[in-house]
């Protein structure tokens, strides 16, 4: 690796902090000292603050000084997400930006738009399935929307043209699978059911965007689908052009 036009080796130490801590700067110095002692290489320290509150500026240095001299002055790069504006990262073709936008400074009314923009960026990056699942899972975990926000979220997806994207539906399907798996691991049947019904509501909104008003009887039939058919419907609806396509799919798969 070249650094400042010379062959060089150095370590990058990244510390993520999800809560505020009074002596965090001192802890960063301790980590730095241990890495320096162990590897005898230059260390570039970075702190990533991901908590929502407080929004005051976090320190980025640790000092030890006496009246007659300054013994130590240690500084590190501090990235405080709740002080960054998510709009500044909209056009960055960077998977990290797609994930971290979910933890930046967001006005309450902007939450659905931010989630939609995160997905737009993720879809355009065309990452491998493993990275795609990791980042999309982060976005979904940190930007959980309520029912009214999900309605606005669907409108934003339609405005951005994402509903037609096959890769977008792959992300939605992975969200469903992750939520169901987490519910099973925790042994919470009600949690699994809530997650399933949440995804069914989302699929119904997507269907109404593509096909118009869905007959109430058909809506009830969709709500009663088992998990595996809900996932299949989420993928199949991309090819639906008329009500007949939906009816034929239900006839073929629910007989």
C-alpha positions as a Python dict, from the first residue, in 0.01 Angstrom:
ca = {
    (1, 'X'): (0, 0, 0),
    (2, 'X'): (118, 350, -82),
    (3, 'X'): (68, 636, 164),
    (4, 'X'): (188, 988, 81),
    (5, 'X'): (372, 859, -226),
    (6, 'X'): (568, 600, -28),
    (7, 'X'): (535, 229, 31),
    (8, 'X'): (372, 195, 370),
    (9, 'X'): (186, -35, 604),
    (10, 'X'): (-61, 87, 863),
    (11, 'X'): (-364, -30, 1058),
    (12, 'X'): (-714, 118, 1046),
    (13, 'X'): (-896, 76, 1374),
    (14, 'X'): (-1272, 136, 1353),
    (15, 'X'): (-1473, 141, 1674),
    (16, 'X'): (-1852, 152, 1655),
    (17, 'X'): (-2035, 305, 1951),
    (18, 'X'): (-2413, 264, 1983),
    (19, 'X'): (-2449, 460, 2308),
    (20, 'X'): (-2291, 768, 2462),
    (21, 'X'): (-2012, 706, 2716),
    (22, 'X'): (-1833, 963, 2929),
    (23, 'X'): (-1486, 806, 2908),
    (24, 'X'): (-1508, 685, 2547),
    (25, 'X'): (-1212, 900, 2432),
    (26, 'X'): (-990, 743, 2697),
    (27, 'X'): (-1100, 396, 2585),
    (28, 'X'): (-1011, 482, 2225),
    (29, 'X'): (-662, 575, 2341),
    (30, 'X'): (-625, 245, 2527),
    (31, 'X'): (-719, 52, 2211),
    (32, 'X'): (-472, 260, 2012),
    (33, 'X'): (-192, 191, 2263),
    (34, 'X'): (-256, -184, 2258),
    (35, 'X'): (-252, -200, 1878),
    (36, 'X'): (63, 9, 1867),
    (37, 'X'): (233, -218, 2119),
    (38, 'X'): (127, -540, 1948),
    (39, 'X'): (193, -454, 1583),
    (40, 'X'): (443, -165, 1595),
    (41, 'X'): (270, -5, 1297),
    (42, 'X'): (99, 333, 1251),
    (43, 'X'): (-268, 317, 1356),
    (44, 'X'): (-543, 533, 1204),
    (45, 'X'): (-830, 540, 1460),
    (46, 'X'): (-1193, 601, 1359),
    (47, 'X'): (-1495, 619, 1591),
    (48, 'X'): (-1842, 566, 1442),
    (49, 'X'): (-2121, 693, 1668),
    (50, 'X'): (-2454, 536, 1571),
    (51, 'X'): (-2681, 636, 1862),
    (52, 'X'): (-2989, 851, 1803),
    (53, 'X'): (-2947, 1076, 2106),
    (54, 'X'): (-2792, 1291, 2232),
    (55, 'X'): (-2709, 1499, 1925),
    (56, 'X'): (-2442, 1711, 2093),
    (57, 'X'): (-2099, 1691, 1932),
    (58, 'X'): (-1900, 1398, 2071),
    (59, 'X'): (-1531, 1451, 2161),
    (60, 'X'): (-1263, 1330, 1922),
    (61, 'X'): (-954, 1358, 2141),
    (62, 'X'): (-802, 1252, 2471),
    (63, 'X'): (-548, 1464, 2659),
    (64, 'X'): (-327, 1431, 2964),
    (65, 'X'): (-167, 1754, 3077),
    (66, 'X'): (-13, 1926, 3378),
    (67, 'X'): (40, 2295, 3454),
    (68, 'X'): (392, 2280, 3312),
    (69, 'X'): (342, 2051, 3012),
    (70, 'X'): (107, 1856, 2792),
    (71, 'X'): (200, 1487, 2829),
    (72, 'X'): (-41, 1341, 2576),
    (73, 'X'): (-267, 1466, 2297),
    (74, 'X'): (-441, 1183, 2115),
    (75, 'X'): (-706, 1243, 1849),
    (76, 'X'): (-918, 1023, 1626),
    (77, 'X'): (-1160, 1067, 1337),
    (78, 'X'): (-1515, 1086, 1475),
    (79, 'X'): (-1815, 1012, 1252),
    (80, 'X'): (-2137, 1100, 1433),
    (81, 'X'): (-2430, 979, 1225),
    (82, 'X'): (-2702, 1173, 1407),
    (83, 'X'): (-2530, 1500, 1304),
    (84, 'X'): (-2508, 1409, 934),
    (85, 'X'): (-2778, 1502, 683),
    (86, 'X'): (-2896, 1196, 491),
    (87, 'X'): (-2961, 1408, 180),
    (88, 'X'): (-2587, 1468, 141),
    (89, 'X'): (-2536, 1097, 69),
    (90, 'X'): (-2819, 1036, -181),
    (91, 'X'): (-2594, 1022, -489),
    (92, 'X'): (-2298, 835, -342),
    (93, 'X'): (-2256, 498, -508),
    (94, 'X'): (-2140, 342, -185),
    (95, 'X'): (-2301, 45, -2),
    (96, 'X'): (-2190, 187, 333),
    (97, 'X'): (-2382, 508, 260),
    (98, 'X'): (-2693, 303, 176),
    (99, 'X'): (-2677, 139, 518),
    (100, 'X'): (-2573, 433, 734),
    (101, 'X'): (-2830, 675, 593),
    (102, 'X'): (-3081, 487, 810),
    (103, 'X'): (-2905, 620, 1123),
    (104, 'X'): (-2841, 978, 1012),
    (105, 'X'): (-3035, 1289, 1114),
    (106, 'X'): (-3389, 1232, 981),
    (107, 'X'): (-3696, 1445, 1037),
    (108, 'X'): (-3996, 1229, 1138),
    (109, 'X'): (-4187, 1308, 818),
    (110, 'X'): (-3888, 1201, 606),
    (111, 'X'): (-3855, 848, 743),
    (112, 'X'): (-4047, 673, 458),
    (113, 'X'): (-3855, 867, 193),
    (114, 'X'): (-3520, 784, 352),
    (115, 'X'): (-3599, 413, 359),
    (116, 'X'): (-3707, 423, -6),
    (117, 'X'): (-3393, 614, -105),
    (118, 'X'): (-3175, 364, 82),
    (119, 'X'): (-3333, 85, -120),
    (120, 'X'): (-3299, 278, -446),
    (121, 'X'): (-2928, 314, -383),
    (122, 'X'): (-2896, -50, -287),
    (123, 'X'): (-3076, -170, -600),
    (124, 'X'): (-2853, 40, -828),
    (125, 'X'): (-2533, -95, -665),
    (126, 'X'): (-2614, -455, -770),
    (127, 'X'): (-2417, -620, -492),
    (128, 'X'): (-2375, -992, -445),
    (129, 'X'): (-2662, -1162, -254),
    (130, 'X'): (-2474, -1187, 77),
    (131, 'X'): (-2384, -817, 94),
    (132, 'X'): (-2725, -720, -37),
    (133, 'X'): (-2894, -913, 243),
    (134, 'X'): (-2662, -775, 510),
    (135, 'X'): (-2713, -410, 416),
    (136, 'X'): (-3086, -437, 346),
    (137, 'X'): (-3131, -608, 683),
    (138, 'X'): (-2954, -318, 853),
    (139, 'X'): (-3181, -68, 678),
    (140, 'X'): (-3498, -256, 772),
    (141, 'X'): (-3390, -300, 1134),
    (142, 'X'): (-3312, 67, 1193),
    (143, 'X'): (-3597, 218, 991),
    (144, 'X'): (-3902, 27, 1111),
    (145, 'X'): (-4211, 208, 982),
    (146, 'X'): (-4558, 224, 1131),
    (147, 'X'): (-4871, 161, 923),
    (148, 'X'): (-4918, 520, 807),
    (149, 'X'): (-4548, 551, 720),
    (150, 'X'): (-4563, 230, 517),
    (151, 'X'): (-4834, 383, 298),
    (152, 'X'): (-4608, 680, 220),
    (153, 'X'): (-4316, 438, 176),
    (154, 'X'): (-4507, 248, -93),
    (155, 'X'): (-4587, 574, -272),
    (156, 'X'): (-4218, 665, -269),
    (157, 'X'): (-4122, 324, -409),
    (158, 'X'): (-4369, 373, -692),
    (159, 'X'): (-4239, 725, -760),
    (160, 'X'): (-3883, 594, -780),
    (161, 'X'): (-3987, 308, -1009),
    (162, 'X'): (-3862, 43, -768),
    (163, 'X'): (-4176, -168, -761),
    (164, 'X'): (-4095, -290, -1112),
    (165, 'X'): (-3743, -396, -1011),
    (166, 'X'): (-3684, -767, -958),
    (167, 'X'): (-3389, -694, -730),
    (168, 'X'): (-3615, -484, -509),
    (169, 'X'): (-3855, -774, -460),
    (170, 'X'): (-3559, -995, -369),
    (171, 'X'): (-3480, -750, -88),
    (172, 'X'): (-3841, -751, 36),
    (173, 'X'): (-3845, -1132, 32),
    (174, 'X'): (-3522, -1144, 233),
    (175, 'X'): (-3680, -909, 492),
    (176, 'X'): (-3970, -1149, 528),
    (177, 'X'): (-3743, -1448, 569),
    (178, 'X'): (-3522, -1275, 825),
    (179, 'X'): (-3818, -1159, 1031),
    (180, 'X'): (-3974, -1504, 1031),
    (181, 'X'): (-3645, -1674, 1120),
    (182, 'X'): (-3586, -1432, 1409),
    (183, 'X'): (-3935, -1499, 1539),
    (184, 'X'): (-3881, -1875, 1525),
    (185, 'X'): (-3546, -1848, 1706),
    (186, 'X'): (-3707, -1642, 1980),
    (187, 'X'): (-4005, -1877, 2002),
    (188, 'X'): (-4258, -1594, 1966),
    (189, 'X'): (-4548, -1710, 1751),
    (190, 'X'): (-4728, -1378, 1778),
    (191, 'X'): (-4418, -1199, 1652),
    (192, 'X'): (-4402, -1429, 1349),
    (193, 'X'): (-4769, -1367, 1275),
    (194, 'X'): (-4728, -988, 1302),
    (195, 'X'): (-4430, -998, 1067),
    (196, 'X'): (-4623, -1209, 815),
    (197, 'X'): (-4927, -981, 823),
    (198, 'X'): (-4701, -678, 781),
    (199, 'X'): (-4559, -825, 460),
    (200, 'X'): (-4906, -921, 335),
    (201, 'X'): (-5022, -560, 380),
    (202, 'X'): (-4719, -445, 185),
    (203, 'X'): (-4786, -693, -99),
    (204, 'X'): (-5151, -582, -114),
    (205, 'X'): (-5038, -222, -158),
    (206, 'X'): (-4801, -325, -436),
    (207, 'X'): (-5081, -517, -608),
    (208, 'X'): (-5314, -217, -587),
    (209, 'X'): (-5043, -2, -746),
    (210, 'X'): (-5010, -244, -1037),
    (211, 'X'): (-5370, -358, -1083),
    (212, 'X'): (-5593, -101, -916),
    (213, 'X'): (-5846, -179, -643),
    (214, 'X'): (-5831, -540, -528),
    (215, 'X'): (-6162, -718, -460),
    (216, 'X'): (-6213, -757, -81),
    (217, 'X'): (-6270, -1131, -120),
    (218, 'X'): (-5940, -1165, -304),
    (219, 'X'): (-5770, -959, -32),
    (220, 'X'): (-5899, -1200, 232),
    (221, 'X'): (-5776, -1495, 28),
    (222, 'X'): (-5429, -1339, 12),
    (223, 'X'): (-5430, -1268, 387),
    (224, 'X'): (-5493, -1637, 453),
    (225, 'X'): (-5197, -1755, 245),
    (226, 'X'): (-4923, -1953, 422),
    (227, 'X'): (-4573, -1810, 452),
    (228, 'X'): (-4424, -1988, 152),
    (229, 'X'): (-4702, -1870, -83),
    (230, 'X'): (-4676, -1512, 41),
    (231, 'X'): (-4308, -1518, -59),
    (232, 'X'): (-4392, -1666, -400),
    (233, 'X'): (-4664, -1406, -460),
    (234, 'X'): (-4420, -1128, -377),
    (235, 'X'): (-4200, -1247, -664),
    (236, 'X'): (-4479, -1337, -908),
    (237, 'X'): (-4661, -1002, -890),
    (238, 'X'): (-4382, -839, -1090),
    (239, 'X'): (-4522, -1014, -1397),
    (240, 'X'): (-4891, -933, -1334),
    (241, 'X'): (-5051, -696, -1583),
    (242, 'X'): (-5424, -750, -1520),
    (243, 'X'): (-5657, -883, -1252),
    (244, 'X'): (-5676, -1207, -1447),
    (245, 'X'): (-5305, -1271, -1388),
    (246, 'X'): (-5358, -1249, -1012),
    (247, 'X'): (-5670, -1468, -1024),
    (248, 'X'): (-5494, -1730, -1235),
    (249, 'X'): (-5198, -1736, -997),
    (250, 'X'): (-5426, -1786, -697),
    (251, 'X'): (-5618, -2060, -877),
    (252, 'X'): (-5298, -2245, -967),
    (253, 'X'): (-5134, -2215, -626),
    (254, 'X'): (-5424, -2227, -381),
    (255, 'X'): (-5622, -2519, -514),
}
